[in-house]
Amino acid sequence: MSSLLRKLSKLVDQRYLKKVGATPIPGSTEKLLLLCFHPYLGKKSVRVNDTLLIEQNELVGEFHLSNSRILEIAAEKSERSMEWRILEILKHEFGCLAKVCQTEQISSSIRGFYGVLVLAAGARRLGFTLIPLPKGFFSWWVSFWESMLRRINYSYQTKKKPKKMPSYEVWISREELLRRYQ
C-alpha cells in the first residue's frame, strides 16, 4: 500500500512542479532546492529580515524541495541523520543561489525568496524570517500534505511516527541571502 501511495505522491508532486515551473538552481550539483518566480499574491505586505517590505504583485522567488531527491538522500547510508544532511545540502544550495544572484543570473527585481513548510527550526537556523500561516484550509492542507509526504516517503525506515506540525511561510531577502551565503 505504501508503494502505491509513494507513486501517487510522486505523480502529484511532478505535476505541481511542472505547473509552477520549478527548476533547480543554476549550477547546483545537488538539485534539492527548486525555484520558480511569480508575483507575490499575499493579502498583505510581508516584512522580511526586519529590513525589506514585500508588497503585493512584486516578483518573488518561491522555493520547493525536490521530494525525489529527498528519497535518494534517505536511501543513502550515513551515520548522520537525514535532517542534518538535508540542512548541510541546503546551505550549499543557498550558496549556489547567492552566486547566481550576485552574477545577475536571477534578476535583481527578485528582492526576496520564500517557501511554505513545517520545518521551522531548520529554517530559522538558515536565516529565514518565519511567518505562521493563518488558520484555515490552506494551512491545514500544507500541514497534512507535509505529514503525508514524511510518512509515505521518509519515515518508512523508522518506528517514529511523523507528527503534524504547524505550517509557516519562510522568507529571506536577497540582501540577507548574499550576506549569509556568499
C-alpha positions as a printed Julia matrix, in Angstrom:
182×3 Matrix{Float64}:
  0.0    0.0     0.0
  2.79   2.44    0.86
  4.43   1.95   -2.57
  1.12   2.87   -4.25
  0.85   5.97   -2.07
  4.5    6.79   -2.83
  3.81   6.59   -6.58
  0.68   8.73   -6.23
  2.5   11.38   -4.19
  5.32  11.42   -6.76
  2.82  11.96   -9.58
  1.08  14.81   -7.72
  4.47  16.35   -6.89
  5.72  16.16  -10.5
  2.54  17.7   -11.91
  2.6   20.53   -9.39
  6.28  21.35  -10.01
  5.66  21.34  -13.76
  2.62  23.59  -13.35
  4.53  26.23  -11.36
  7.69  25.87  -13.48
 10.02  24.95  -10.61
 13.59  24.21  -11.72
 16.87  23.53   -9.9
 19.15  26.44   -9.05
 21.52  27.11  -11.98
 24.9   25.5   -11.29
 23.66  23.32   -8.43
 25.08  19.82   -8.23
 22.65  18.71   -5.5
 19.36  19.72   -7.18
 17.5   19.54   -3.86
 16.16  23.09   -3.92
 13.88  24.09   -6.77
 12.84  27.65   -7.69
 10.0   29.31   -9.52
  9.23  33.01   -9.89
  5.9   34.81   -9.73
  4.22  37.94   -8.36
  3.58  37.81   -4.61
 -0.16  37.32   -4.13
 -0.42  37.64   -0.36
 -3.27  39.67    1.07
 -0.9   41.94    2.98
  2.71  43.01    2.67
  5.45  41.0     4.37
  8.39  42.32    6.41
 11.47  40.17    5.73
 14.56  40.18    7.98
 13.29  43.41    9.6
 14.54  45.43    6.6
 12.59  44.55    3.46
  8.9   45.03    2.79
  7.48  42.79    0.04
  4.29  44.27   -1.41
  1.54  42.51   -3.32
  2.43  41.84   -7.01
  6.2   42.27   -6.52
  8.19  39.45   -8.13
  9.48  36.84   -5.67
 11.28  33.53   -5.87
  9.48  30.55   -4.38
 11.34  27.53   -3.0
 10.28  23.92   -3.35
 12.14  20.86   -2.14
 12.63  18.01   -4.59
 10.9   15.08   -2.92
 12.52  12.63   -5.34
 15.94  13.97   -4.3
 14.97  13.64   -0.62
 14.12   9.98   -1.26
 17.59   9.47   -2.72
 19.15  11.11    0.35
 17.04   8.93    2.65
 18.26   5.79    0.87
 21.95   6.73    1.3
 23.67   5.08    4.24
 25.13   7.58    6.68
 25.96   7.97   10.33
 24.4   11.45   10.28
 20.65  11.89   10.43
 18.82  12.7     7.24
 17.71  16.05    8.67
 21.33  17.15    9.26
 22.37  16.0     5.81
 19.49  17.94    4.23
 20.43  21.03    6.27
 24.03  20.8     5.03
 22.87  20.38    1.42
 20.53  23.35    1.76
 23.39  25.53    2.99
 25.29  24.54   -0.17
 22.21  25.23   -2.3
 21.82  28.7    -0.78
 25.49  29.34   -1.61
 24.73  28.47   -5.26
 21.67  30.72   -5.17
 23.72  33.6    -3.73
 26.25  33.13   -6.54
 23.61  33.34   -9.3
 22.02  36.36   -7.58
 25.43  38.08   -7.43
 26.08  37.46  -11.13
 22.55  38.67  -12.02
 21.51  35.29  -13.48
 18.48  35.91  -11.3
 17.14  39.38  -11.9
 17.68  41.96   -9.17
 13.94  42.67   -9.38
 13.58  39.47   -7.29
 14.14  41.05   -3.87
 13.01  38.12   -1.73
 12.58  34.36   -1.67
 10.07  32.27    0.25
  8.64  28.83    0.74
  5.9   27.21    2.78
  6.88  24.41    5.13
  6.62  22.88    8.57
 10.33  22.66    9.43
 10.6   25.97   11.25
 13.64  25.24   13.44
 15.89  24.47   10.47
 14.66  27.49    8.51
 15.34  29.82   11.44
 18.91  28.48   11.68
 19.39  29.22    7.99
 18.46  32.9     8.43
 14.82  32.92    7.4
 12.01  35.05    8.78
  9.13  32.8     9.86
  5.5   33.83    9.45
  2.87  31.39   10.74
  0.19  30.61    8.19
 -3.23  31.79    9.34
 -5.58  29.02   10.44
 -7.72  27.8     7.57
 -7.86  25.33    4.74
 -4.5   26.24    3.16
 -2.64  25.9     6.46
 -4.38  22.6     7.18
 -3.61  21.32    3.67
  0.11  22.18    3.83
  0.47  20.56    7.25
 -1.47  17.49    6.1
  0.49  17.16    2.84
  3.87  17.54    4.56
  2.99  14.94    7.21
  1.75  12.55    4.49
  4.95  13.02    2.46
  7.06  12.37    5.55
  5.01   9.29    6.44
  4.99   7.83    2.92
  8.45   8.79    1.7
 10.83   9.45    4.56
  9.62   7.7     7.69
  9.32   4.18    6.37
 12.73   3.3     7.81
 11.94   4.42   11.34
  9.48   3.45   14.02
  8.83   7.09   14.88
  5.55   8.41   13.54
  5.75  11.85   11.91
  3.67  14.29   13.89
  1.54  17.01   12.42
  3.37  20.33   12.73
  2.24  23.93   12.16
  2.96  25.47    8.74
  4.99  28.62    8.12
  5.91  30.91    5.29
  9.69  31.25    5.46
 11.25  34.34    3.86
 14.74  35.59    3.17
 15.65  38.82    1.44
 18.09  38.85   -1.44
 20.45  41.01    0.65
 20.35  38.61    3.61
 20.93  35.65    1.29
 24.0   37.37   -0.19
 25.28  38.4     3.25
 24.97  34.9     4.75
 25.86  32.64    1.85
 28.27  34.47   -0.38
